[in-house]
Amino acid sequence: MAVKYRYKARTSKGKIEEGVLEAQETRAVVAQLRKMDMLPISIEEDRKAKKERPGEGTTRSGSSEGIIARLRRIGTVPVKDKAVFFRQLATMVKAGVSLGASLDILSEQTKNKILGNGIVRVKKMVDGGNSLSQSMGRQSVFPPMSISIIQAGEEGGSLDVSLERVADFMERQDALKKKIVSAVTYPAVVMAFSLFVLYLLITVVMPKFATVFSNLNIELPWATRTMFSFGLWMASNWVIFMVSVVLFVSAIIFMARWRSTKPFMDRLKLKLPIFGDLVFRAGMARSTRTLASLTHSGIPILQALDMTSRIAGNVVFERAFKYLEQAARKGAGLGDSARNVKLFPPMVAHMLRVGEETGQVDEMLNKVADWFELELDEKIKRLTSILEPLLIVFVGGIVALVALAIFSPIVTAIQEML
């Protein structure tokens, strides 16, 4: 049964048009608008038609709000595990295996207990007559973006394609996360090892030399006395020092998550020397890929921008995409709006404008995401090549300073004896 949908869309010339179309579902409306070279801004069921059909389910926009509200309750399921699940589910559905049987098989194969239990609950709801997107929307395990894409696939009769799209997106997100982790892991390990060696030198080696110098009545230089005093204090107060370190790290983590301090910490991440650029490029790649996946699935641009801002993970990115959404509601183009946001480079604004003019916003966004991922790869390689010699010099410098503090008095004493 065809339903009337009220739409708001932008033409290739930038003009905002509103109207009503009849279709089986919202995805069909999106397809019709794209054939007319129009970018859908918002699509909702006509209120008059909706009143004539009471008791039916909520619209996608309403359900997405409930989905997004559960975002922060997502269980500790690695992105890789969820990507594998969606990939296998897509393969089974495409091969003609029933949805219930596919979920039953995957629930037994999944090693992650949280994900496995979530699949079991989804299977029970599907057997009870609910759609896959409705069933997943009731579970905190599955990300809201994936549910919206799956819902679009169900409405368009292409569930297997939507599942593959979700799997592709999650695999890219997992690869992006691994790149960031690999860039941070090496310097973090070297720094931790350096600090551990320094701690041993100060708390174990230096106090012994301090005792020897004291017994020999050797006059110590100011720098050596300072280091020896610090070493003796560390040796006797190491518990206080370790507790202080733990409290400091905990405070940083708390500030990064607490609502009042999170905006400051998120801005600070982007301004960090060297690593701030990595955070920026990773955030741009993730956000533009998210928006591309949502728009490509037929989700109206307003809802796609809203969801992208909500799951950005960084307040700076969240506010930037929220601004684009608010501007789009007023009829402004994405490209023109992006020019007013400092976060977006001119290239992003230009690509968005080209996408609007050609009706290929999703394709342009994917190209932007590809570009940022490529830039991130190059930055990580360059960073690794620079950090390796710098860290070696840093560790060598620490050892040299400690050795100088220890052996300088010895050399002085020998010279006085001669």
Buried (B, 14 or more C-beta within 10 A) or exposed (E): EEBBBBBBBBBEEBEBEEEEBBBEBBBBBBBBBBEBBBBBBBBBBBEEBBEEEEEEEEBBBEBBBEBBEBBEEBBEBEBBBBBBBBBBBBBBBEEEBEBEEBBBBBBEEBEBEBBBBBBBBBBEBBEEEBBBBBBBBBBBBBBBBBBBBBBBBBBBEBBBBBBBBBBBBBBBBBEBBEBBEEBBEBBEEBEEEBEEBBBEBBBEBBBEBBEEBEEEEBEBEEEBBEBBEEBBBBBEEEEEEEEEEEEEEEEEEEBBEEEEBBBEBBEBBBEEEEBBBBBBBBBBBBBBBBBBBBBBBBBBBBBBBBBBBBBBEBBBBBBBBBBBBBBBBEEBBBBBBBBEBEBBBEEBBBBBBBBBBEBBBBBBBBBBBBBBBEBBEEBBEEBEEEBEEEBEEBBEEBEEBBEBBBEBBBEBBEEEEE
